[in-house]
């Protein structure tokens, strides 16, 4: 039995990977370590409770004893999804990003170095490259993170690599583009705009809405990680992109059109500081290993919209209390 530790497994991408891992790998035993911050939702994993190959531990990757507890029984594969991830929040309060994204990764690497494992997969982001006015970013491009979130991820990314170069730890680094799909916390663009449209609320669009992102369906991200550990080389970086560059205004329009909501619900708000104009990835290195995204963007975004429409019980409790206070402050609505 392969012993797998998934940190941040109650979050959006992490929970999808946990489900994927248990379904695609009958010989994997999965432990989730999650701090259950505001974006970590136990409901994302509740259907797995009682399964023999799954266990959940509440804990913080920046606390050594919590990491040691998760290591009991051994770890063969570690997938580090645990991170503070929202750029807007990092601008207002960078400290938590440094603690979790950088120091937390250090704590995991130290435990892995002392105990050993077969693969340490550091989940990074395309945002470490900074804005890309034209062309695409290859894995050897200069890192130019422009906000505290992307800077914390770049630091963790390079720290993980240093443990490979210095100590021989079998580290794999993936840099993924913007993920979307069911169960994403509704502060990110797609779930925020879907749920606002469903509630008849304005959609706060930064600046002129012409910022470009490459969109990756979360299930395709999961299969990419399989490819990396099965066919990749330790110490290497692999870009993971969906090949779906879209302007934010176009994403917004598609959501409104799908739900039959008029474009007058778009509310342009002042742009955030350091807002990168465009991200774009060259994923040839990963595709050479045999991976390709399977989901058509138009079909998958429509499926995602339908999921939120059918699962108000998942997101309505979230969009209240502290969330609502943060939302009104952030967008001045």
Backbone as numpy.savetxt, mean C-alpha at the origin, in Angstrom:
# Nx Ny Nz CAx CAy CAz Cx Cy Cz
5.78 -27.01 6.09 4.93 -25.81 6.09 5.81 -24.57 6.09
5.55 -23.65 5.17 6.29 -22.40 5.09 5.67 -21.39 6.04
6.50 -20.84 6.92 6.03 -19.91 7.95 6.19 -18.47 7.42
5.06 -17.78 7.33 5.03 -16.45 6.71 4.58 -15.42 7.72
5.31 -14.33 7.82 4.93 -13.21 8.66 4.55 -12.03 7.77
3.34 -11.52 7.95 2.86 -10.37 7.19 2.63 -9.24 8.18
3.45 -8.21 8.12 3.24 -7.06 8.99 2.31 -6.08 8.29
1.46 -5.43 9.08 0.46 -4.55 8.48 -0.61 -5.31 7.73
-0.87 -6.53 8.15 -1.79 -7.40 7.41 -3.26 -7.08 7.58
-3.60 -6.15 8.47 -5.00 -5.74 8.61 -5.32 -4.52 7.77
-4.32 -3.97 7.09 -4.54 -2.82 6.23 -5.05 -3.23 4.86
-5.10 -2.28 3.97 -5.66 -2.51 2.64 -4.89 -3.55 1.84
-3.67 -3.23 1.44 -2.91 -4.17 0.60 -2.54 -5.41 1.40
-2.14 -5.21 2.65 -1.74 -6.34 3.47 -2.83 -7.38 3.63
-4.07 -6.96 3.86 -5.16 -7.92 4.05 -5.46 -8.67 2.76
-5.34 -7.98 1.63 -5.54 -8.68 0.35 -4.44 -9.72 0.16
-3.21 -9.37 0.56 -2.14 -10.35 0.39 -2.32 -11.54 1.32
-2.79 -11.32 2.53 -3.03 -12.43 3.45 -4.05 -13.40 2.86
-5.15 -12.88 2.33 -6.14 -13.75 1.70 -5.54 -14.48 0.50
-4.80 -13.76 -0.31 -4.15 -14.38 -1.46 -3.19 -15.48 -1.03
-2.39 -15.20 -0.02 -1.39 -16.17 0.43 -2.03 -17.47 0.90
-3.10 -17.36 1.66 -3.74 -18.56 2.18 -4.47 -19.34 1.09
-4.99 -18.62 0.09 -5.70 -19.30 -1.00 -4.75 -19.91 -2.02
-3.69 -19.19 -2.35 -2.78 -19.63 -3.41 -1.70 -20.59 -2.92
-1.46 -20.62 -1.62 -0.35 -21.42 -1.09 -0.84 -22.30 0.07
-1.35 -23.47 -0.22 -1.87 -24.35 0.84 -0.80 -24.78 1.85
0.46 -24.62 1.50 1.54 -25.00 2.41 2.08 -23.81 3.20
1.40 -22.66 3.17 1.83 -21.49 3.93 1.01 -21.36 5.21
1.71 -21.07 6.29 1.08 -20.73 7.57 1.35 -19.25 7.81
0.31 -18.45 7.93 0.46 -17.00 7.93 0.17 -16.40 9.31
1.13 -15.61 9.79 0.95 -14.81 10.99 0.88 -13.35 10.59
-0.12 -12.65 11.08 -0.26 -11.21 10.85 0.13 -10.47 12.11
1.00 -9.48 11.96 1.34 -8.57 13.04 0.87 -7.18 12.62
-0.05 -6.61 13.39 -0.61 -5.31 13.02 -0.90 -4.50 14.27
-0.55 -3.24 14.23 -0.76 -2.33 15.36 -2.21 -1.90 15.49
-2.99 -2.08 14.42 -4.39 -1.65 14.36 -4.51 -0.15 14.63
-3.79 0.63 13.84 -3.99 2.07 13.85 -5.31 2.37 13.16
-5.59 3.64 12.91 -6.87 4.01 12.31 -7.13 3.31 10.99
-6.07 2.97 10.24 -6.26 2.36 8.91 -6.21 0.83 8.95
-5.88 0.27 10.10 -5.88 -1.19 10.24 -7.23 -1.65 10.74
-7.92 -2.45 9.96 -9.30 -2.78 10.25 -9.46 -4.29 10.48
-9.78 -4.72 11.70 -9.98 -6.16 11.96 -11.02 -6.80 11.05
-11.98 -5.99 10.57 -13.01 -6.53 9.68 -12.42 -7.06 8.39
-11.23 -6.57 8.01 -10.60 -7.03 6.77 -10.16 -8.48 6.86
-10.05 -9.00 8.07 -9.54 -10.36 8.27 -10.51 -11.26 9.04
-11.68 -10.76 9.38 -12.56 -11.51 10.28 -13.01 -12.85 9.70
-13.04 -12.98 8.39 -13.46 -14.25 7.79 -12.40 -15.34 7.94
-11.20 -14.96 8.38 -10.11 -15.94 8.54 -10.02 -16.48 9.96
-10.75 -15.89 10.87 -10.67 -16.32 12.27 -11.01 -17.79 12.40
-10.18 -18.51 13.15 -10.41 -19.93 13.37 -9.72 -20.84 12.38
-9.17 -20.27 11.31 -8.46 -21.11 10.35 -7.14 -21.58 10.94
-6.82 -22.84 10.72 -5.64 -23.45 11.34 -4.34 -22.83 10.86
-4.32 -22.33 9.63 -3.07 -21.80 9.06 -2.93 -20.28 9.23
-3.76 -19.71 10.09 -3.75 -18.25 10.26 -3.77 -17.89 11.73
-2.97 -16.89 12.10 -3.08 -16.31 13.44 -2.83 -14.81 13.35
-3.45 -14.09 14.28 -3.31 -12.64 14.32 -2.71 -12.22 15.64
-1.73 -11.31 15.57 -1.14 -10.72 16.76 -1.22 -9.20 16.65
-1.73 -8.57 17.69 -1.71 -7.11 17.72 -0.35 -6.68 18.25
0.34 -5.86 17.48 1.66 -5.43 17.90 2.23 -4.39 16.96
3.30 -3.77 17.41 3.94 -2.65 16.73 5.31 -3.08 16.22
5.57 -2.89 14.94 6.87 -3.33 14.40 8.03 -2.51 14.96
7.75 -1.38 15.57 8.82 -0.57 16.15 9.14 -0.98 17.60
8.44 -1.99 18.12 8.69 -2.49 19.47 9.27 -3.89 19.37
10.49 -4.07 19.82 11.22 -5.32 19.62 10.48 -6.53 20.20
9.90 -6.38 21.38 9.24 -7.54 21.98 8.03 -7.99 21.17
7.34 -7.05 20.52 6.21 -7.42 19.67 6.70 -8.20 18.45
7.80 -7.76 17.88 8.38 -8.46 16.73 8.86 -9.84 17.15
9.48 -9.95 18.30 9.96 -11.24 18.80 8.81 -12.21 19.02
7.70 -11.69 19.53 6.53 -12.55 19.75 6.01 -13.09 18.43
6.03 -12.26 17.39 5.56 -12.71 16.07 6.50 -13.75 15.47
7.76 -13.73 15.90 8.77 -14.64 15.37 8.72 -16.02 16.03
7.99 -16.14 17.12 7.93 -17.43 17.84 7.48 -18.53 16.89
8.23 -19.59 16.86 7.94 -20.69 15.93 8.69 -20.56 14.63
9.34 -19.40 14.43 10.16 -19.20 13.24 9.44 -18.47 12.12
10.22 -17.86 11.25 9.72 -17.16 10.07 10.59 -17.53 8.88
9.94 -17.96 7.80 10.65 -18.24 6.55 10.58 -17.06 5.58
9.39 -16.47 5.47 9.16 -15.35 4.56 8.53 -14.21 5.33
9.04 -13.00 5.14 8.46 -11.83 5.78 8.09 -10.81 4.71
6.87 -10.33 4.78 6.38 -9.29 3.87 6.03 -8.08 4.72
6.79 -7.00 4.56 6.60 -5.82 5.40 5.71 -4.79 4.72
4.41 -4.89 5.01 3.44 -3.90 4.54 3.22 -2.80 5.57
3.65 -3.01 6.80 3.35 -2.08 7.88 3.98 -0.72 7.61
3.16 0.30 7.58 3.66 1.65 7.30 2.54 2.66 7.51
2.93 3.86 7.86 2.04 5.00 7.71 2.15 5.42 6.25
1.01 5.61 5.58 1.08 5.72 4.12 0.45 6.96 3.50
-0.27 7.76 4.27 -1.02 8.85 3.63 -0.18 10.12 3.56
0.12 10.56 2.35 0.99 11.72 2.16 0.47 12.93 2.93
-0.83 13.20 2.85 -1.39 14.38 3.51 -1.09 14.38 5.00
-1.24 13.23 5.64 -0.98 13.13 7.08 0.50 13.31 7.38
1.36 12.85 6.48 2.80 12.98 6.72 3.24 14.44 6.70
2.55 15.26 5.93 2.89 16.68 5.86 2.57 17.36 7.18
1.45 16.98 7.79 1.05 17.59 9.06 1.73 17.01 10.27
2.15 15.74 10.21 2.72 15.07 11.39 3.71 14.00 10.93
4.93 14.39 10.58 5.90 13.42 10.03 6.42 12.39 11.03
6.36 12.69 12.33 7.05 11.85 13.32 6.62 10.38 13.26
5.32 10.14 13.19 4.84 8.77 13.16 5.32 8.00 11.95
5.54 8.70 10.85 6.03 8.07 9.62 7.48 7.62 9.80
8.28 8.46 10.45 9.67 8.09 10.69 9.74 6.90 11.65
8.91 6.94 12.67 8.95 5.87 13.68 8.56 4.52 13.08
7.45 4.49 12.38 6.96 3.22 11.84 7.72 2.81 10.58
7.78 3.71 9.61 8.31 3.34 8.31 9.82 3.09 8.34
10.54 3.87 9.14 12.00 3.73 9.18 12.43 2.87 10.37
12.12 3.33 11.59 12.57 2.59 12.76 11.91 1.21 12.84
10.65 1.13 12.47 9.98 -0.16 12.47 10.63 -1.15 11.52
11.00 -0.67 10.34 11.70 -1.52 9.38 13.05 -1.96 9.93
13.75 -1.05 10.59 15.02 -1.40 11.25 14.82 -2.52 12.26
13.77 -2.42 13.07 13.51 -3.44 14.09 13.28 -4.81 13.46
12.53 -4.84 12.38 12.29 -6.10 11.67 13.59 -6.65 11.07
14.38 -5.79 10.48 15.64 -6.22 9.87 16.60 -6.78 10.91
16.65 -6.16 12.07 17.53 -6.64 13.13 17.10 -8.03 13.61
15.80 -8.22 13.75 15.31 -9.54 14.18 15.60 -10.58 13.11
15.40 -10.20 11.85 15.68 -11.13 10.75 17.17 -11.46 10.70
18.01 -10.48 10.96 19.45 -10.71 10.93 19.89 -11.68 12.03
19.28 -11.58 13.20 19.69 -12.43 14.32 19.07 -13.83 14.26
17.93 -13.93 13.61 17.23 -15.22 13.58 17.33 -15.94 12.24
17.44 -15.15 11.16 17.51 -15.77 9.83 16.14 -16.02 9.24
16.07 -15.99 7.91 14.86 -16.29 7.17 15.22 -16.46 5.70
14.23 -16.91 4.91 14.49 -17.19 3.50 14.33 -15.97 2.61
13.42 -15.07 3.00 13.20 -13.87 2.18 12.57 -12.78 3.04
13.09 -11.57 2.90 12.53 -10.39 3.54 12.08 -9.47 2.40
10.78 -9.28 2.27 10.23 -8.47 1.18 9.81 -7.11 1.73
10.52 -6.08 1.32 10.22 -4.71 1.74 9.31 -4.06 0.71
8.08 -3.73 1.13 7.11 -3.13 0.23 7.36 -1.63 0.19
7.89 -1.14 -0.91 8.16 0.28 -1.07 7.14 0.88 -2.04
7.45 2.01 -2.64 6.48 2.74 -3.44 7.16 3.49 -4.58
6.41 3.73 -5.64 6.95 4.50 -6.75 7.20 5.96 -6.36
6.63 6.39 -5.25 6.80 7.79 -4.84 8.23 8.12 -4.44
9.06 7.10 -4.20 10.46 7.38 -3.84 11.21 8.02 -4.99
10.73 7.86 -6.22 11.40 8.45 -7.38 11.11 9.94 -7.51
10.08 10.42 -6.84 9.66 11.80 -7.02 8.90 11.97 -8.32
8.62 13.20 -8.65 7.83 13.49 -9.84 8.61 13.16 -11.11
7.90 12.61 -12.10 8.52 12.19 -13.36 7.83 12.96 -14.50
8.39 14.09 -14.91 7.72 14.91 -15.93 7.49 14.18 -17.24
8.45 13.34 -17.63 8.30 12.57 -18.87 9.06 11.27 -18.73
8.74 10.31 -19.60 9.41 9.03 -19.53 8.93 8.20 -18.36
9.76 7.24 -17.95 9.40 6.33 -16.87 10.60 6.13 -15.94
10.31 5.70 -14.72 11.37 5.44 -13.74 11.77 3.97 -13.78
13.05 3.73 -14.00 13.60 2.38 -13.85 14.12 2.22 -12.43
14.39 0.98 -12.06 14.82 0.69 -10.70 16.13 1.37 -10.32
16.95 1.72 -11.30 18.23 2.37 -11.01 18.15 3.90 -11.07
16.95 4.45 -11.17 16.78 5.90 -11.22 17.12 6.51 -9.86
17.53 7.76 -9.88 17.81 8.49 -8.65 16.53 8.62 -7.82
16.66 8.45 -6.50 15.51 8.62 -5.61 15.43 10.08 -5.20
14.25 10.68 -5.42 14.04 12.09 -5.10 12.70 12.28 -4.39
12.52 11.65 -3.24 11.23 11.77 -2.54 10.99 13.22 -2.14
9.74 13.66 -2.25 9.46 15.08 -2.06 8.51 15.37 -0.90
8.15 14.38 -0.11 7.33 14.62 1.07 7.77 13.65 2.17
7.39 13.89 3.42 7.87 13.03 4.50 7.49 11.56 4.34
6.31 11.29 3.77 5.94 9.89 3.55 6.91 9.21 2.60
7.08 9.77 1.41 7.94 9.12 0.42 9.39 9.08 0.89
9.81 10.10 1.67 11.17 10.10 2.21 11.34 8.96 3.22
10.33 8.72 4.04 10.42 7.63 5.01 10.46 6.28 4.31
9.73 6.15 3.21 9.75 4.88 2.46 11.08 4.69 1.74
11.64 5.78 1.22 12.94 5.69 0.57 14.01 5.28 1.58
13.93 5.84 2.78 14.90 5.50 3.82 14.80 4.02 4.19
13.58 3.52 4.35 13.38 2.11 4.69 13.84 1.19 3.56
13.55 1.60 2.36 13.94 0.88 1.15 15.46 0.69 1.12
16.20 1.78 1.30 17.66 1.70 1.26 18.24 1.03 2.51
17.58 1.19 3.65 18.03 0.49 4.86 17.91 -1.02 4.66
16.80 -1.46 4.07 16.63 -2.89 3.80 17.73 -3.39 2.87
18.02 -2.61 1.83 19.08 -3.02 0.91 20.42 -3.12 1.64
20.69 -2.20 2.56 21.97 -2.22 3.28 22.14 -3.50 4.08
21.04 -4.07 4.57 21.14 -5.32 5.33 21.44 -6.49 4.40
21.08 -6.36 3.15 21.52 -7.37 2.18 22.99 -7.20 1.86
23.39 -5.97 1.56 24.77 -5.71 1.15 25.75 -5.97 2.29
25.36 -5.63 3.51 26.28 -5.73 4.64 26.24 -7.10 5.31
25.04 -7.62 5.52 24.89 -8.85 6.31 24.46 -10.07 5.49
24.20 -9.86 4.20 23.78 -10.98 3.37 22.34 -11.39 3.57
21.52 -10.53 4.19 20.11 -10.85 4.39 19.41 -10.92 3.03
18.61 -11.95 2.79 17.94 -12.10 1.49 16.76 -11.13 1.35
17.08 -9.89 1.02 16.09 -8.81 0.92 15.64 -8.64 -0.52
14.35 -8.50 -0.70 13.75 -8.15 -2.00 12.97 -6.86 -1.79
13.09 -5.91 -2.70 12.41 -4.62 -2.56 11.48 -4.42 -3.75
10.24 -4.10 -3.46 9.28 -3.82 -4.53 8.80 -2.38 -4.40
8.67 -1.71 -5.53 8.17 -0.34 -5.57 6.91 -0.31 -6.43
5.78 -0.24 -5.77 4.50 -0.34 -6.48 3.88 1.02 -6.74
3.11 1.09 -7.81 2.35 2.29 -8.11 1.08 2.31 -7.26
0.23 3.32 -7.46 -0.97 3.48 -6.64 -1.89 2.27 -6.74
-2.19 1.66 -5.62 -3.11 0.51 -5.59 -4.55 0.99 -5.43
-5.47 0.20 -5.92 -6.89 0.47 -5.71 -7.62 -0.86 -5.63
-8.83 -0.83 -5.08 -9.62 -2.05 -4.94 -10.49 -1.98 -3.70
-11.19 -3.06 -3.37 -12.05 -3.08 -2.18 -11.23 -2.95 -0.89
-11.88 -2.43 0.13 -11.35 -2.36 1.50 -10.22 -1.36 1.67
-10.13 -0.35 0.80 -9.12 0.68 0.98 -9.68 1.79 1.85
-8.90 2.20 2.84 -9.36 3.22 3.77 -9.76 4.49 3.01
-10.93 5.04 3.29 -11.48 6.12 2.45 -10.89 7.50 2.72
-9.55 7.57 2.83 -8.86 8.85 2.78 -8.10 8.97 1.46
-7.88 7.82 0.79 -7.19 7.82 -0.50 -8.18 8.21 -1.60
-7.67 8.67 -2.73 -8.50 9.32 -3.74 -9.69 8.47 -4.19
-9.45 7.25 -4.63 -10.55 6.47 -5.21 -11.63 6.14 -4.18
-11.31 5.55 -3.02 -12.40 5.25 -2.08 -13.03 6.51 -1.48
-12.24 7.58 -1.32 -12.82 8.83 -0.81 -13.85 9.37 -1.78
-13.49 9.41 -3.05 -14.40 9.98 -4.03 -15.62 9.09 -4.27
-15.43 7.78 -4.24 -16.58 6.88 -4.40 -17.56 7.07 -3.25
-17.06 7.03 -2.03 -17.96 7.11 -0.87 -18.59 8.49 -0.75
-17.86 9.55 -1.09 -18.46 10.88 -1.08 -19.58 10.99 -2.11
-19.32 10.44 -3.30 -20.35 10.48 -4.34 -21.59 9.70 -3.92
-21.38 8.55 -3.28 -22.51 7.75 -2.81 -23.32 8.49 -1.75
-22.64 9.35 -1.00 -23.31 10.11 0.06 -23.80 11.48 -0.39
-23.58 11.80 -1.68 -24.01 13.10 -2.17 -23.17 14.25 -1.63
-21.91 13.96 -1.33 -20.99 14.97 -0.80 -20.02 15.42 -1.89
-19.47 16.63 -1.77 -18.51 17.10 -2.78 -17.25 16.25 -2.80
-16.60 16.21 -3.96 -15.36 15.46 -4.13 -14.21 16.46 -4.17
-13.40 16.54 -3.10 -12.34 17.57 -3.02 -11.13 17.19 -3.87
-10.96 17.87 -4.98 -9.91 17.56 -5.94 -8.80 18.61 -5.82
-7.59 18.13 -5.56 -6.46 19.05 -5.38 -6.09 19.78 -6.68
-5.77 21.07 -6.52 -5.21 21.85 -7.63 -6.08 21.86 -8.86
-5.43 21.57 -10.02 -6.18 21.55 -11.28 -6.65 20.15 -11.66
-6.31 19.16 -10.83 -6.76 17.79 -11.09 -5.99 17.08 -12.18
-4.88 17.66 -12.64 -4.16 17.07 -13.76 -2.97 16.21 -13.34
-2.81 15.98 -12.04 -1.75 15.08 -11.58 -2.03 13.68 -12.09
-0.96 12.98 -12.48 -1.08 11.67 -13.12 -0.51 10.59 -12.20
-1.26 9.49 -12.08 -0.80 8.33 -11.34 -1.02 7.08 -12.19
-0.17 6.08 -11.94 -0.35 4.77 -12.57 -1.10 3.89 -11.58
-2.20 3.31 -12.00 -3.08 2.58 -11.08 -2.91 1.06 -11.23
-2.73 0.41 -10.10 -2.47 -1.02 -10.02 -3.55 -1.68 -9.17
-4.27 -2.64 -9.76 -5.30 -3.34 -8.98 -4.62 -4.19 -7.93
-5.16 -4.17 -6.72 -4.47 -4.76 -5.57 -4.20 -6.25 -5.76
-5.09 -6.99 -6.43 -4.86 -8.42 -6.65 -3.64 -8.66 -7.54
-3.40 -7.75 -8.49 -2.22 -7.88 -9.34 -0.94 -7.61 -8.55
-1.01 -6.73 -7.58 0.13 -6.50 -6.70 0.49 -7.79 -5.95
-0.52 -8.49 -5.48 -0.28 -9.73 -4.74 0.43 -10.78 -5.59
0.01 -10.95 -6.83 0.67 -11.94 -7.68 2.09 -11.50 -8.05
2.31 -10.20 -8.11 3.66 -9.70 -8.37 4.61 -10.10 -7.24
4.14 -10.05 -6.01 4.98 -10.43 -4.88 5.33 -11.91 -4.92
4.39 -12.73 -5.34 4.69 -14.15 -5.55 5.83 -14.32 -6.55
5.72 -13.61 -7.65 6.74 -13.70 -8.70 8.11 -13.30 -8.18
8.16 -12.25 -7.39 9.43 -11.75 -6.87 10.11 -12.79 -5.99
9.37 -13.40 -5.07 10.04 -14.36 -4.18 10.33 -15.69 -4.86
9.56 -16.01 -5.91 9.77 -17.28 -6.60 10.89 -17.20 -7.64
11.01 -16.04 -8.31 11.95 -15.95 -9.43 12.92 -14.78 -9.35
12.73 -13.92 -8.34 13.58 -12.75 -8.22 14.93 -13.07 -7.60
15.77 -12.05 -7.54 17.12 -12.18 -7.00 17.26 -11.33 -5.75
17.74 -11.90 -4.64 17.93 -11.10 -3.43 18.81 -9.88 -3.69
18.46 -8.78 -3.04 19.20 -7.54 -3.21 18.70 -6.66 -4.33
17.78 -7.18 -5.14 17.27 -6.43 -6.28 15.99 -5.67 -5.94
15.74 -4.63 -6.73 14.51 -3.85 -6.65 13.65 -4.18 -7.85
12.34 -4.27 -7.64 11.42 -4.57 -8.74 10.26 -3.56 -8.72
10.10 -2.84 -9.82 8.95 -1.96 -9.98 7.71 -2.78 -10.27
6.58 -2.37 -9.68 5.30 -3.06 -9.89 4.27 -2.01 -10.28
3.94 -1.94 -11.55 2.97 -0.96 -12.03 1.86 -1.60 -12.82
0.73 -0.91 -12.87 -0.42 -1.44 -13.60 -0.44 -1.06 -15.06
0.39 -0.06 -15.45 0.37 0.40 -16.83 -0.89 1.18 -17.15
-1.45 1.83 -16.12 -2.70 2.57 -16.29 -2.52 4.01 -15.82
-1.85 4.82 -16.60 -1.68 6.22 -16.24 -2.99 6.97 -16.46
-3.44 7.63 -15.41 -4.69 8.40 -15.50 -4.52 9.70 -14.72
-5.12 10.77 -15.25 -5.17 12.04 -14.52 -6.22 11.93 -13.41
-5.98 12.60 -12.31 -6.95 12.55 -11.21 -8.33 13.04 -11.64
-8.39 14.03 -12.49 -9.67 14.54 -12.95 -10.42 13.47 -13.76
-9.69 12.63 -14.48 -10.33 11.59 -15.28 -10.86 10.46 -14.38
-10.09 10.13 -13.34 -10.57 9.14 -12.36 -11.85 9.66 -11.71
-11.84 10.92 -11.34 -12.99 11.54 -10.69 -14.22 11.48 -11.60
-14.02 11.82 -12.88 -15.13 11.80 -13.82 -15.70 10.41 -14.01
-14.84 9.41 -14.05 -15.35 8.04 -14.25 -16.21 7.59 -13.06
-15.77 7.94 -11.85 -16.55 7.57 -10.66 -17.91 8.25 -10.70
-17.93 9.55 -11.00 -19.19 10.27 -11.04 -20.11 9.74 -12.13
-19.57 9.48 -13.29 -20.38 8.96 -14.39 -20.97 7.59 -14.07
-20.15 6.74 -13.46 -20.63 5.39 -13.10 -21.81 5.48 -12.14
-21.74 6.42 -11.20 -22.78 6.52 -10.17 -23.91 7.48 -10.56
-23.79 8.08 -11.75 -24.83 8.99 -12.19 -24.88 10.29 -11.41
-23.71 10.73 -10.94 -23.62 11.97 -10.17 -23.04 13.05 -11.06
-23.61 14.25 -11.08 -23.12 15.30 -12.00 -21.73 15.81 -11.64
-21.01 16.32 -12.65 -19.66 16.84 -12.44 -19.64 18.05 -11.53
-20.80 18.65 -11.28 -20.84 19.81 -10.38 -20.45 19.43 -8.95
-20.36 18.15 -8.66 -19.96 17.70 -7.32 -18.44 17.77 -7.12
-17.70 18.05 -8.19 -16.26 18.24 -8.05 -16.01 19.57 -7.36
-15.23 19.54 -6.27 -14.88 20.76 -5.55 -13.36 20.92 -5.60
-12.88 21.86 -6.37 -11.44 22.11 -6.44 -10.98 22.76 -5.15
-9.93 22.20 -4.55 -9.40 22.72 -3.29 -7.92 23.06 -3.48
-7.36 23.93 -2.62 -5.94 24.30 -2.77 -5.04 23.08 -2.77
-4.07 23.08 -3.66 -3.17 21.95 -3.80 -2.35 21.75 -2.53
-1.95 20.51 -2.27 -1.12 20.26 -1.10 0.34 20.61 -1.42
1.14 20.91 -0.42 2.56 21.23 -0.66 3.30 20.05 -1.26
4.19 20.34 -2.21 5.05 19.30 -2.77 4.30 18.20 -3.49
3.17 18.52 -4.10 2.35 17.51 -4.77 3.02 17.09 -6.08
3.55 15.88 -6.13 4.20 15.38 -7.34 3.22 15.36 -8.51
3.71 15.79 -9.67 2.84 15.92 -10.83 2.53 14.58 -11.49
3.53 13.71 -11.57 3.33 12.46 -12.31 4.26 11.38 -11.80
3.74 10.16 -11.74 4.55 8.97 -11.49 4.37 8.01 -12.67
5.43 7.33 -13.04 5.35 6.34 -14.12 6.51 5.37 -13.97
6.24 4.09 -14.12 7.23 3.05 -13.87 7.56 2.25 -15.12
8.81 1.88 -15.23 9.25 0.86 -16.19 9.25 -0.47 -15.43
8.38 -1.38 -15.81 8.24 -2.66 -15.10 8.82 -3.82 -15.90
9.69 -3.51 -16.86 10.26 -4.55 -17.70 11.02 -5.62 -16.93
11.67 -5.22 -15.85 12.45 -6.17 -15.05 11.56 -7.24 -14.44
10.41 -6.84 -13.90 9.49 -7.80 -13.31 8.77 -8.61 -14.39
8.40 -7.95 -15.47 7.73 -8.67 -16.55 8.64 -9.74 -17.16
9.95 -9.49 -17.14 10.89 -10.49 -17.65 10.88 -11.76 -16.81
10.40 -11.66 -15.58 10.27 -12.84 -14.71 8.96 -13.58 -14.95
8.11 -13.03 -15.81 6.87 -13.72 -16.16 5.61 -13.11 -15.59
5.73 -11.98 -14.87 4.53 -11.35 -14.29 3.94 -10.35 -15.26
2.63 -10.29 -15.25 1.91 -9.23 -15.96 0.60 -8.99 -15.23
0.13 -7.75 -15.14 -1.17 -7.52 -14.48 -2.29 -8.15 -15.30
-3.23 -8.75 -14.60 -4.31 -9.48 -15.27 -5.60 -8.69 -15.37
-5.72 -7.62 -14.61 -6.99 -6.92 -14.52 -7.03 -5.68 -15.42
-8.05 -5.62 -16.25 -8.32 -4.45 -17.06 -8.77 -3.30 -16.16
-8.19 -2.13 -16.38 -8.48 -1.02 -15.47 -9.96 -0.65 -15.46
-10.56 -0.49 -16.61 -11.95 -0.05 -16.67 -12.88 -1.03 -15.95
-12.67 -2.32 -16.16 -13.50 -3.33 -15.49 -13.25 -3.34 -14.00
-11.97 -3.24 -13.59 -11.63 -3.33 -12.17 -12.08 -2.10 -11.40
-11.99 -0.91 -12.00 -12.46 0.28 -11.29 -13.98 0.25 -11.13
-14.67 -0.27 -12.14 -16.12 -0.40 -12.01 -16.49 -1.42 -10.94
-15.76 -2.53 -10.87 -15.99 -3.50 -9.81 -15.73 -2.89 -8.43
-14.71 -2.06 -8.35 -14.38 -1.41 -7.08 -15.50 -0.46 -6.66
-16.02 0.30 -7.59 -17.13 1.21 -7.28 -18.33 0.41 -6.78
-18.63 -0.69 -7.46 -19.77 -1.52 -7.05 -19.56 -2.10 -5.65
-18.30 -2.44 -5.32 -18.03 -3.00 -3.99 -18.38 -2.00 -2.91
-17.94 -0.75 -3.07 -18.23 0.25 -2.04 -19.73 0.55 -1.97
-20.39 0.52 -3.11 -21.84 0.74 -3.10 -22.57 -0.36 -2.35
-22.03 -1.57 -2.41 -22.68 -2.72 -1.77 -22.22 -2.94 -0.33
-21.21 -2.20 0.13 -20.64 -2.45 1.46 -20.58 -1.19 2.30
-21.72 -0.51 2.38 -21.78 0.65 3.24 -21.48 0.29 4.69
-21.82 -0.94 5.08 -21.57 -1.36 6.46 -20.08 -1.40 6.78
-19.22 -1.46 5.75 -17.77 -1.46 5.98 -17.26 -0.04 6.15
-17.69 0.89 5.29 -17.07 2.22 5.31 -17.83 3.30 6.06
-19.13 3.16 6.24 -19.87 4.21 6.94 -19.40 4.42 8.38
-19.12 3.35 9.15 -18.63 3.57 10.51 -17.28 4.29 10.54
-16.48 4.12 9.50 -15.17 4.75 9.45 -15.29 6.26 9.28
-16.23 6.70 8.46 -16.31 8.12 8.09 -17.12 8.92 9.12
-16.63 8.90 10.35 -17.26 9.63 11.44 -16.19 9.96 12.46
-16.55 10.66 13.49 -15.62 10.91 14.59 -14.34 11.59 14.15
-13.19 10.97 14.52 -11.88 11.54 14.23 -11.66 11.67 12.73
-12.18 10.73 11.95 -12.04 10.80 10.50 -12.68 12.08 9.98
-13.90 12.34 10.42 -14.65 13.50 9.93 -13.95 14.80 10.31
-13.40 14.85 11.52 -12.69 16.04 11.95 -11.45 16.28 11.10
-10.69 15.19 10.83 -9.51 15.31 9.98 -9.90 15.75 8.57
-10.93 15.15 8.02 -11.38 15.45 6.66 -11.74 16.92 6.52
-12.50 17.44 7.45 -12.93 18.84 7.35 -11.75 19.80 7.48
-10.80 19.44 8.34 -9.61 20.28 8.51 -8.74 20.25 7.27
-8.54 19.05 6.71 -7.65 18.88 5.57 -8.16 19.60 4.33
-9.45 19.46 4.07 -10.00 20.01 2.83 -10.76 21.32 3.02
-10.86 21.76 4.27 -11.53 23.01 4.60 -12.96 23.01 4.09
-13.62 21.89 4.29 -15.02 21.75 3.85 -15.94 21.66 5.05
